[in-house]
Amino acid sequence: MFKILLVEDNEMNRDMLTRRLQRKGYEVVIAVDGEVAVRMAQSQAPDLILMDIRLPVMDGWEAMRQIKIMPETRSIPIIALTAHAMAGDMGKCMDAGCDDYDTKPIDLPRLLEKMQALLKDCDSHDKSRTQIMQDRTTRCIPRSQEDTRSGAR
């Protein structure tokens, strides 16, 4: 069973999505703000994070950046969720380190497809968990860190 960290401050959205994901066989743990999400990413070691962008205490952009900077959490795939989809949000999301992006209201079949694409490596019998995490780490580094690693200024 895959563990999903759902980061959502709206109680109705959180409850609805939690129930729907649990019915699909996912274990769901919840954070209601970005600061708690960063701590839970470390303590809960989820297989995937669904991150709302507009959050109290610490917004989703900053939470994603912090999660992707820490060695123990940088390989966790993140799907950003937002009700305020603007033209530049997809690029901003990728710059912050997320792996995919989806809009609210949630279209569950579309979201599940994105989740399954990111989680498929975890279900592979040909790779060890260590190799999966190493593979994810190489593709989940925020662009700002990639630029630093490659020597770009």
KAKA-V872655 format. One record per pair of residues at least 12 apart in sequence whose ideal C-beta (glycine too) atoms are under 7 Angstrom apart, sorted by the first residue. I is the first residue (numbers start at 0). J is the second residue. D is the distance in whole Angstrom. If there is no record, write none. Layout:
i | j | d
I | J | D
I | J | D
//
This chain:
i | j | d
0 | 24 | 6
0 | 25 | 7
0 | 26 | 5
1 | 25 | 5
1 | 26 | 7
1 | 46 | 4
1 | 47 | 7
1 | 118 | 6
1 | 121 | 7
2 | 26 | 5
2 | 28 | 6
2 | 43 | 7
2 | 45 | 5
2 | 46 | 5
3 | 20 | 6
3 | 25 | 5
3 | 26 | 7
3 | 27 | 5
3 | 45 | 6
3 | 46 | 7
3 | 47 | 5
3 | 49 | 6
4 | 28 | 5
4 | 30 | 6
4 | 36 | 7
4 | 39 | 6
4 | 40 | 6
4 | 43 | 6
4 | 45 | 4
4 | 48 | 5
5 | 17 | 6
5 | 27 | 5
5 | 29 | 5
5 | 49 | 5
6 | 30 | 5
6 | 33 | 7
6 | 36 | 4
6 | 48 | 7
6 | 49 | 7
6 | 50 | 5
6 | 51 | 6
6 | 54 | 7
6 | 59 | 7
6 | 62 | 7
7 | 51 | 5
8 | 31 | 5
8 | 32 | 6
8 | 51 | 6
8 | 54 | 5
8 | 55 | 6
13 | 29 | 6
16 | 105 | 6
17 | 29 | 7
19 | 107 | 6
23 | 111 | 7
28 | 43 | 5
28 | 45 | 7
32 | 54 | 5
32 | 55 | 5
32 | 56 | 4
32 | 57 | 6
33 | 54 | 5
33 | 56 | 6
33 | 57 | 3
33 | 58 | 6
33 | 59 | 6
33 | 61 | 6
33 | 62 | 3
34 | 56 | 5
34 | 57 | 4
36 | 50 | 7
36 | 62 | 5
37 | 62 | 5
37 | 65 | 5
37 | 66 | 6
40 | 66 | 5
40 | 72 | 4
40 | 75 | 6
41 | 69 | 7
41 | 71 | 6
41 | 72 | 6
45 | 75 | 6
46 | 118 | 6
46 | 121 | 6
47 | 75 | 7
47 | 76 | 5
47 | 114 | 6
47 | 117 | 6
47 | 118 | 6
48 | 75 | 6
48 | 77 | 5
49 | 78 | 5
49 | 80 | 6
50 | 62 | 6
50 | 63 | 6
50 | 77 | 5
50 | 79 | 5
50 | 80 | 6
50 | 97 | 7
51 | 80 | 5
51 | 81 | 7
52 | 79 | 6
52 | 81 | 4
53 | 81 | 7
53 | 83 | 7
59 | 79 | 6
60 | 91 | 7
60 | 95 | 5
63 | 77 | 6
63 | 79 | 7
63 | 95 | 4
63 | 96 | 5
63 | 97 | 5
64 | 95 | 5
64 | 96 | 6
64 | 141 | 6
67 | 96 | 3
67 | 139 | 6
67 | 140 | 7
67 | 141 | 5
73 | 136 | 6
73 | 139 | 6
73 | 140 | 7
74 | 132 | 4
74 | 135 | 4
74 | 136 | 4
74 | 139 | 6
76 | 98 | 4
76 | 117 | 4
76 | 135 | 7
76 | 139 | 7
77 | 96 | 7
77 | 97 | 4
77 | 98 | 6
78 | 97 | 7
78 | 98 | 7
78 | 99 | 5
78 | 100 | 7
78 | 101 | 6
78 | 113 | 6
78 | 114 | 7
79 | 92 | 5
79 | 97 | 4
79 | 100 | 5
80 | 101 | 6
80 | 103 | 6
81 | 102 | 6
81 | 103 | 6
82 | 103 | 4
84 | 102 | 5
93 | 142 | 7
94 | 141 | 7
94 | 142 | 5
94 | 143 | 7
95 | 141 | 6
96 | 139 | 7
96 | 141 | 4
98 | 117 | 6
98 | 139 | 6
99 | 113 | 5
99 | 117 | 7
101 | 113 | 6
120 | 134 | 6
//
